[in-house]
Amino acid sequence: MRVRMTRNLRLAAVIGLAVSLGLASTGCGGGSSAPAPVDTPLPTEKPVGSPRLTRTPEPGTPTNTPRRTPTATMGIFLTPTCVPTSGIPYCSDSCRPCPTVRPMCNATTCGQCIQNPGTCPAGEVRDCTSSPEGPIGCCRCATVTATPTGSGPTPTATWTGTPRGTPAAGVFAYITDRRRPVVHVINTATNAEVIAVELPNIGVDVSVSADGTRAYVLSLQTAQIFVIDTVFNGRLPNIALDRVGSSIATGPAGDVYVTFRDTDELAVINTASGSVAARIPVGDAPVDVAVTRDGAFAYVANSSNSVSAINLATRTVAATIPLSDRPSAIAVAPDDTRVYAAASANRLFVIATATNGVTGEVGIAGSLAALGVAPNGAFVYVANPPNRVSVVDTAAASVTRTIAVGTYPAGVAFTPDGAFAYVGSGGILPDGGTISVIDAQTQMVTTTITSPAGTPASPASVAIANVRP
């Protein structure tokens, strides 16, 4: 007993020393402190980031060949322009006062970066990697230097927590992770992960803006929406909610829509002001929402065996559509003529938007989890746990193929050209989840993206952004 007490005392002393050293090193520069930022804080930077996913071909299937040349990229750091106050030195990567220190911050001299160019002439970009006009971290306008053809964006394993990185142009899949607080960003031209964007906590659902410049991630654990700049894959200020949401969708005009299960509401979020613009009562315990391409209606799947059709101009319920089973997911056809609602068991409902009535059902054996509609409207991919995707031919109103994917698929989305579908599957411990890439023409998995051994991931909700140069 005496020996054990001695060991415990030694252990306590070591822990106390480590804590003391940690507290002593939290200063900025010479150890001075300053007020914390008043806007929504970004996560503290860590030198070790999320490991990137690697891909392994599915046995017996062809290796996926990139269908387009990876977009030319250039290494830059996005540095906002700001004005120092009270002589407090700012970190050059985000203009935040000390002691918020991160790699590349250069807090003692970044006052020289205040006049960074906000815009550049045609053919040039903001280059912040090394500027002769100031210290490292300052920006200038520079000519774009393309990467060699055939090489995608340089993978990175360290997330900075600020809009800092290589500007993107192309099609990228944004995939939440139910096991880690990150969003996996996959370049669909190479199927390589370009970054795992770190979040304050786990995201439950993700949606991208119509212009492809923003990804909105709904928090699973807190009343927040995390906003990602898809061009630089940097976090922007969070949007605060008054309660935890259950699902998220975006409209063509830039608004964001969030369902709340505990209050039976659909909230309209004004992204410009970051505030709730309206609250619309819907059915009991809404679980999913989808918005028509023309932005006229939102359709909400309710646990009370119904779908609420919302007129977004008047922000009122235009119709309550009864179903014979509890819906688990909802999606709108590209031409806005039909809505598909997956039931929690064994069927897919087809709703005509002209009448807001159920016009048919497709029998699908299993507990259905998520939906993805092909851009041409010909097929609906239904995530069907434990390990498959059911392909519904919309003209024939029947399942024409079943595709094996990872365990417990939870998200499906198509690329804008309809050539590929990405499926996030959560997996089961101790095995990690996977991201399956399905060739929509052959309806076969051509690539399976997995995480490195020892770092299991649990991919879930999927949204795809077309990031234009």
C-alpha positions as CSV (number, residue, x, y, z in Angstrom):
1,M,0.0,0.0,0.0
2,R,2.8,2.4,0.9
3,V,4.6,1.8,-2.5
4,R,1.3,2.4,-4.3
5,M,0.8,5.7,-2.4
6,T,4.4,6.8,-3.3
7,R,3.7,6.1,-7.0
8,N,0.5,8.1,-6.9
9,L,2.2,11.0,-5.3
10,R,5.0,10.9,-8.0
11,L,2.3,10.7,-10.8
12,A,0.4,13.7,-9.3
13,A,3.6,15.7,-9.2
14,V,4.4,15.0,-12.8
15,I,0.9,16.0,-13.9
16,G,1.0,19.2,-11.9
17,L,4.4,20.1,-13.5
18,A,3.0,19.4,-17.0
19,V,-0.1,21.6,-16.3
20,S,2.1,24.4,-14.9
21,L,4.3,24.3,-18.0
22,G,1.3,24.3,-20.3
23,L,-0.2,27.4,-18.5
24,A,3.1,29.2,-18.7
25,S,3.3,28.8,-22.4
26,T,-0.1,30.3,-23.4
27,G,1.2,33.8,-23.9
28,C,1.9,35.5,-27.3
29,G,5.3,36.9,-28.1
30,G,6.7,38.1,-24.8
31,G,3.9,36.7,-22.8
32,S,1.5,39.6,-22.9
33,S,-2.2,39.0,-23.1
34,A,-5.2,40.8,-24.8
35,P,-8.9,40.4,-25.0
36,A,-10.3,37.4,-26.8
37,P,-12.0,37.9,-30.2
38,V,-15.6,39.0,-29.9
39,D,-16.9,37.0,-32.9
40,T,-17.5,33.2,-32.9
41,P,-14.1,31.6,-32.0
42,L,-12.4,29.1,-34.3
43,P,-10.9,26.0,-32.9
44,T,-7.4,26.2,-31.3
45,E,-4.8,25.0,-33.8
46,K,-3.1,21.7,-33.3
47,P,0.1,20.8,-35.1
48,V,-1.2,17.3,-35.7
49,G,-4.2,17.1,-38.0
50,S,-6.5,14.4,-39.3
51,P,-4.8,11.8,-41.5
52,R,-6.0,11.8,-45.1
53,L,-8.0,9.0,-46.5
54,T,-6.5,6.7,-49.0
55,R,-8.3,4.7,-51.7
56,T,-8.2,1.1,-52.5
57,P,-9.8,-0.4,-55.6
58,E,-12.9,-2.6,-55.0
59,P,-12.0,-6.3,-55.7
60,G,-12.9,-7.3,-59.2
61,T,-13.7,-3.8,-60.3
62,P,-11.7,-1.5,-62.6
63,T,-9.6,1.2,-61.0
64,N,-11.2,4.6,-61.4
65,T,-9.4,6.8,-63.9
66,P,-9.7,10.5,-63.4
67,R,-12.3,11.7,-65.9
68,R,-10.8,15.2,-66.2
69,T,-7.5,16.9,-65.7
70,P,-7.1,18.1,-62.2
71,T,-7.5,21.8,-62.0
72,A,-4.4,24.0,-61.8
73,T,-3.8,25.0,-58.2
74,M,-1.6,27.6,-56.5
75,G,-0.3,27.6,-53.0
76,I,-1.6,30.7,-51.2
77,F,-2.8,31.7,-47.8
78,L,-6.0,33.8,-47.5
79,T,-5.3,36.7,-45.2
80,P,-8.2,39.0,-44.4
81,T,-7.6,42.8,-44.3
82,C,-8.2,44.3,-40.9
83,V,-7.2,47.3,-38.8
84,P,-5.1,46.9,-35.5
85,T,-6.5,48.4,-32.4
86,S,-4.7,49.8,-29.3
87,G,-1.4,48.7,-30.7
88,I,-2.2,45.0,-30.2
89,P,-0.3,42.8,-32.7
90,Y,-2.5,40.7,-34.9
91,C,-2.0,37.2,-36.2
92,S,-1.4,37.5,-39.9
93,D,-3.6,34.5,-40.8
94,S,-6.8,35.7,-39.4
95,C,-6.3,39.2,-37.8
96,R,-7.1,37.8,-34.3
97,P,-5.4,39.4,-31.3
98,C,-2.9,37.6,-29.0
99,P,-2.9,35.2,-27.3
100,T,-4.6,33.3,-30.2
101,V,-1.4,31.9,-31.7
102,R,-1.4,29.4,-34.5
103,P,1.3,28.2,-37.0
104,M,2.3,30.9,-39.5
105,C,0.8,33.5,-37.2
106,N,3.8,35.8,-37.0
107,A,2.0,37.8,-34.4
108,T,4.9,40.2,-33.6
109,T,5.3,41.7,-37.1
110,C,2.0,41.1,-38.9
111,G,1.0,44.7,-38.4
112,Q,3.0,45.2,-41.7
113,C,0.4,43.0,-43.4
114,I,-2.6,45.3,-42.9
115,Q,-2.4,46.7,-46.4
116,N,-2.6,43.3,-48.1
117,P,-4.4,43.4,-51.4
118,G,-8.0,42.4,-51.1
119,T,-8.4,41.9,-54.8
120,C,-5.9,41.3,-57.7
121,P,-5.8,42.1,-61.4
122,A,-7.1,39.6,-63.9
123,G,-4.8,36.6,-64.2
124,E,-3.3,37.1,-60.7
125,V,-4.2,35.8,-57.3
126,R,-3.4,36.7,-53.7
127,D,-0.1,35.0,-52.9
128,C,0.7,34.8,-49.1
129,T,3.3,32.0,-49.1
130,S,6.4,34.3,-49.3
131,S,6.2,38.0,-50.1
132,P,9.3,40.2,-50.5
133,E,7.1,43.2,-49.4
134,G,6.9,41.9,-45.8
135,P,7.3,39.0,-43.4
136,I,6.2,35.5,-44.1
137,G,2.4,35.4,-44.0
138,C,1.9,38.7,-45.8
139,C,0.2,38.8,-49.2
140,R,0.8,40.2,-52.6
141,C,-0.7,39.8,-56.1
142,A,1.1,37.1,-58.1
143,T,0.7,35.2,-61.4
144,V,-0.9,31.8,-61.0
145,T,1.5,28.9,-61.2
146,A,-0.1,25.6,-62.3
147,T,0.7,22.3,-60.8
148,P,1.9,19.5,-63.2
149,T,-0.9,17.9,-65.1
150,G,-2.2,14.7,-63.5
151,S,-1.4,15.8,-59.9
152,G,-4.3,16.9,-57.8
153,P,-4.1,19.4,-55.0
154,T,-1.4,18.7,-52.5
155,P,-2.9,16.6,-49.7
156,T,-2.5,18.2,-46.2
157,A,-2.9,16.6,-42.8
158,T,-2.9,19.9,-40.8
159,W,-6.0,22.1,-40.5
160,T,-5.3,25.7,-39.7
161,G,-8.8,26.7,-38.6
162,T,-8.8,29.7,-40.9
163,P,-9.4,30.4,-44.6
164,R,-5.8,29.3,-45.5
165,G,-4.8,26.9,-48.2
166,T,-4.9,26.2,-51.9
167,P,-7.8,27.8,-53.8
168,A,-10.0,25.1,-55.3
169,A,-11.7,24.8,-58.6
170,G,-13.5,21.7,-59.6
171,V,-16.0,19.3,-58.0
172,F,-15.5,18.3,-54.4
173,A,-17.4,16.0,-52.1
174,Y,-18.0,17.2,-48.5
175,I,-18.6,14.3,-46.1
176,T,-19.3,14.5,-42.4
177,D,-17.8,12.0,-39.9
178,R,-19.9,10.6,-37.0
179,R,-16.8,9.5,-35.2
180,R,-14.5,12.6,-35.5
181,P,-15.2,16.3,-35.6
182,V,-14.1,16.8,-39.2
183,V,-15.5,17.1,-42.7
184,H,-13.6,15.1,-45.4
185,V,-13.1,17.0,-48.6
186,I,-12.6,14.7,-51.6
187,N,-11.5,15.8,-55.0
188,T,-13.8,13.9,-57.3
189,A,-11.3,14.1,-60.2
190,T,-8.7,12.1,-58.3
191,N,-10.7,10.7,-55.4
192,A,-8.0,11.9,-53.0
193,E,-8.8,13.7,-49.8
194,V,-7.4,17.3,-50.1
195,I,-8.1,18.2,-46.5
196,A,-10.1,17.1,-43.4
197,V,-11.6,20.3,-42.2
198,E,-11.6,20.3,-38.4
199,L,-14.8,21.3,-36.6
200,P,-15.4,22.2,-32.9
201,N,-17.6,19.1,-32.7
202,I,-19.2,16.4,-34.8
203,G,-21.4,17.4,-37.7
204,V,-24.6,15.5,-38.3
205,D,-25.6,16.8,-41.8
206,V,-24.1,18.9,-44.6
207,S,-25.4,20.9,-47.5
208,V,-23.7,23.2,-50.0
209,S,-24.8,26.5,-51.5
210,A,-26.2,26.7,-55.0
211,D,-23.1,28.7,-56.2
212,G,-20.7,26.1,-54.6
213,T,-18.9,28.6,-52.5
214,R,-20.1,27.5,-49.0
215,A,-20.6,24.2,-47.2
216,Y,-23.0,24.4,-44.2
217,V,-22.5,21.7,-41.5
218,L,-25.1,21.2,-38.9
219,S,-23.7,20.4,-35.4
220,L,-24.7,17.1,-33.8
221,Q,-24.0,18.3,-30.3
222,T,-24.4,22.1,-30.2
223,A,-26.9,24.7,-31.5
224,Q,-24.7,25.8,-34.3
225,I,-24.0,25.7,-38.0
226,F,-20.4,25.5,-39.1
227,V,-19.7,27.4,-42.3
228,I,-16.8,26.4,-44.7
229,D,-15.5,28.5,-47.5
230,T,-15.1,25.9,-50.2
231,V,-12.6,27.9,-52.2
232,F,-10.0,27.9,-49.5
233,N,-11.6,25.1,-47.3
234,G,-11.4,27.5,-44.4
235,R,-13.9,27.9,-41.5
236,L,-15.9,31.1,-41.4
237,P,-17.8,32.4,-38.4
238,N,-20.4,29.9,-37.1
239,I,-24.1,30.6,-37.3
240,A,-25.7,30.3,-33.8
241,L,-29.0,28.6,-33.3
242,D,-31.2,28.5,-30.1
243,R,-31.4,24.7,-30.1
244,V,-29.8,21.6,-31.7
245,G,-31.1,20.9,-35.2
246,S,-31.7,17.6,-37.0
247,S,-31.2,18.2,-40.7
248,I,-30.1,21.0,-43.0
249,A,-30.7,22.1,-46.7
250,T,-29.9,25.0,-48.8
251,G,-32.0,27.0,-51.3
252,P,-31.1,28.6,-54.6
253,A,-31.3,32.1,-53.2
254,G,-28.7,31.4,-50.5
255,D,-31.0,30.8,-47.5
256,V,-30.4,27.7,-45.3
257,Y,-33.2,25.6,-43.8
258,V,-32.9,23.6,-40.5
259,T,-35.4,21.2,-38.9
260,F,-35.9,21.0,-35.2
261,R,-37.3,17.7,-33.9
262,D,-38.0,19.0,-30.3
263,T,-40.1,22.0,-31.4
264,D,-41.6,20.6,-34.7
265,E,-40.3,23.5,-36.7
266,L,-38.5,24.4,-39.9
267,A,-36.2,27.4,-39.4
268,V,-35.3,29.8,-42.3
269,I,-31.7,31.0,-41.7
270,N,-30.5,34.2,-43.4
271,T,-26.9,33.5,-44.1
272,A,-26.0,37.1,-44.7
273,S,-27.0,38.2,-41.2
274,G,-26.5,34.8,-39.6
275,S,-29.9,35.0,-38.0
276,V,-33.2,33.0,-38.0
277,A,-35.5,34.8,-40.4
278,A,-38.6,32.7,-39.8
279,R,-39.9,29.6,-37.9
280,I,-42.5,27.5,-39.6
281,P,-44.5,24.9,-37.7
282,V,-44.5,21.4,-39.4
283,G,-45.4,17.9,-38.4
284,D,-44.2,16.0,-35.4
285,A,-40.4,15.4,-35.0
286,P,-39.2,16.5,-38.5
287,V,-36.2,14.4,-39.6
288,D,-35.2,15.7,-43.1
289,V,-35.8,18.6,-45.5
290,A,-35.3,19.2,-49.2
291,V,-35.8,22.4,-51.3
292,T,-37.1,22.6,-54.9
293,R,-34.6,23.9,-57.4
294,D,-36.8,26.9,-58.1
295,G,-36.8,27.8,-54.4
296,A,-40.6,27.9,-54.2
297,F,-41.2,25.0,-51.8
298,A,-39.5,23.1,-49.1
299,Y,-40.6,19.5,-48.3
300,V,-40.1,18.3,-44.7
301,A,-40.3,14.6,-43.7
302,N,-42.0,14.2,-40.3
303,S,-41.8,11.2,-38.0
304,S,-45.6,11.5,-37.7
305,N,-46.1,9.6,-41.0
306,S,-46.4,12.8,-43.1
307,V,-44.6,15.3,-45.3
308,S,-45.1,19.0,-44.9
309,A,-45.1,21.1,-48.1
310,I,-43.9,24.6,-47.3
311,N,-44.6,27.6,-49.5
312,L,-41.4,29.6,-49.0
313,A,-42.8,32.8,-50.3
314,T,-45.5,33.0,-47.7
315,R,-43.6,30.8,-45.2
316,T,-46.7,28.7,-44.5
317,V,-47.6,25.0,-44.8
318,A,-49.3,24.6,-48.1
319,A,-50.2,20.9,-47.6
320,T,-49.7,18.1,-45.2
321,I,-49.2,14.9,-47.1
322,P,-50.1,11.7,-45.2
323,L,-47.9,8.6,-45.6
324,S,-48.6,5.0,-44.6
325,D,-45.2,4.7,-42.9
326,R,-42.7,7.0,-41.1
327,P,-40.3,8.7,-43.5
328,S,-36.6,8.8,-42.8
329,A,-35.2,10.9,-45.7
330,I,-36.5,13.1,-48.5
331,A,-35.3,14.4,-51.9
332,V,-36.6,16.4,-54.8
333,A,-36.4,15.5,-58.5
334,P,-34.2,17.8,-60.6
335,D,-37.3,19.1,-62.6
336,D,-39.2,19.7,-59.3
337,T,-42.2,17.6,-60.5
338,R,-41.7,14.8,-57.9
339,V,-40.6,14.4,-54.3
340,Y,-39.2,11.1,-53.0
341,A,-39.6,10.1,-49.4
342,A,-37.9,7.0,-48.1
343,A,-39.8,5.2,-45.4
344,S,-38.0,3.7,-42.4
345,A,-38.9,0.3,-43.7
346,N,-39.5,-1.3,-47.0
347,R,-40.8,1.4,-49.4
348,L,-40.1,4.6,-51.3
349,F,-43.0,7.1,-51.6
350,V,-43.4,9.2,-54.8
351,I,-45.2,12.5,-54.4
352,A,-46.4,14.7,-57.2
353,T,-45.6,18.4,-56.5
354,A,-48.5,19.6,-58.7
355,T,-51.1,18.0,-56.4
356,N,-49.0,17.3,-53.3
357,G,-50.3,13.8,-53.2
358,V,-48.7,10.4,-53.2
359,T,-48.8,8.9,-56.7
360,G,-47.0,5.7,-56.1
361,E,-44.7,3.5,-54.0
362,V,-41.7,1.4,-54.7
363,G,-41.1,-1.6,-52.6
364,I,-37.5,-1.9,-51.2
365,A,-36.7,-4.5,-48.6
366,G,-34.8,-3.0,-45.7
367,S,-34.6,0.0,-43.4
368,L,-33.9,3.0,-45.7
369,A,-31.5,5.7,-44.6
370,A,-30.7,8.3,-47.3
371,L,-31.6,9.4,-50.8
372,G,-29.7,10.7,-53.8
373,V,-31.4,11.6,-57.1
374,A,-29.4,11.5,-60.4
375,P,-29.2,15.0,-62.1
376,N,-31.2,13.6,-65.1
377,G,-33.9,12.3,-62.8
378,A,-33.6,8.8,-64.2
379,F,-32.5,7.0,-61.0
380,V,-32.9,7.4,-57.3
381,Y,-30.1,5.8,-55.2
382,V,-31.4,4.7,-51.8
383,A,-29.0,4.0,-48.9
384,N,-30.2,0.6,-47.6
385,P,-28.4,-0.7,-44.5
386,P,-26.6,-2.8,-43.6
387,N,-24.4,-2.6,-46.7
388,R,-26.1,-1.8,-50.0
389,V,-27.6,0.9,-52.2
390,S,-30.8,0.2,-54.0
391,V,-31.1,1.7,-57.5
392,V,-34.7,2.8,-58.4
393,D,-35.5,3.3,-62.0
394,T,-37.9,6.3,-61.8
395,A,-39.6,5.5,-65.2
396,A,-40.2,1.8,-64.3
397,A,-40.9,2.6,-60.6
398,S,-38.9,-0.4,-59.5
399,V,-35.6,-1.5,-58.1
400,T,-33.4,-2.5,-61.0
401,R,-30.1,-3.1,-59.2
402,T,-28.5,-3.5,-55.8
403,I,-25.0,-2.2,-55.3
404,A,-22.8,-3.5,-52.4
405,V,-21.2,-0.6,-50.4
406,G,-19.7,-0.2,-47.0
407,T,-21.5,-1.0,-43.7
408,Y,-24.3,1.3,-42.7
409,P,-24.5,3.8,-45.6
410,A,-25.8,7.1,-44.3
411,G,-25.4,9.6,-47.2
412,V,-25.6,9.7,-51.0
413,A,-24.9,12.5,-53.5
414,F,-24.2,12.7,-57.2
415,T,-21.7,14.8,-59.0
416,P,-23.3,17.6,-61.1
417,D,-22.7,15.7,-64.4
418,G,-24.3,12.6,-63.0
419,A,-21.3,10.5,-63.8
420,F,-20.6,9.3,-60.2
421,A,-22.3,9.0,-56.9
422,Y,-20.6,9.2,-53.5
423,V,-21.8,7.1,-50.6
424,G,-20.7,7.6,-47.0
425,S,-20.8,4.5,-44.9
426,G,-20.3,4.7,-41.1
427,G,-18.9,1.2,-40.6
428,I,-18.8,-0.6,-37.2
429,L,-16.0,-0.6,-34.6
430,P,-13.3,-1.6,-34.6
431,D,-13.4,-1.4,-38.4
432,G,-13.6,2.1,-40.0
433,G,-16.2,3.4,-42.4
434,T,-15.7,3.9,-46.1
435,I,-16.6,6.2,-49.0
436,S,-17.8,4.3,-52.0
437,V,-17.6,5.9,-55.5
438,I,-20.2,4.4,-57.8
439,D,-20.0,4.8,-61.6
440,A,-23.6,5.7,-62.6
441,Q,-23.2,4.3,-66.1
442,T,-22.1,0.8,-65.0
443,Q,-23.7,1.0,-61.6
444,M,-20.6,-0.5,-60.0
445,V,-18.3,0.7,-57.2
446,T,-15.1,1.8,-58.9
447,T,-13.3,3.2,-55.9
448,T,-13.5,2.6,-52.2
449,I,-11.9,5.3,-50.1
450,T,-10.7,4.2,-46.7
451,S,-8.9,5.7,-43.8
452,P,-5.4,4.6,-42.8
453,A,-5.1,1.7,-40.4
454,G,-5.5,2.7,-36.8
455,T,-7.5,5.9,-37.6
456,P,-11.0,4.7,-38.2
457,A,-13.5,7.2,-39.7
458,S,-17.3,7.1,-39.9
459,P,-18.3,8.9,-43.1
460,A,-22.0,9.9,-43.2
461,S,-23.8,12.8,-44.8
462,V,-22.6,13.8,-48.3
463,A,-22.9,17.0,-50.3
464,I,-21.1,17.9,-53.5
465,A,-19.9,21.4,-54.5
466,N,-19.0,22.6,-57.9
467,V,-16.4,25.2,-57.1
468,R,-15.9,27.4,-60.1
469,P,-12.6,29.3,-60.7
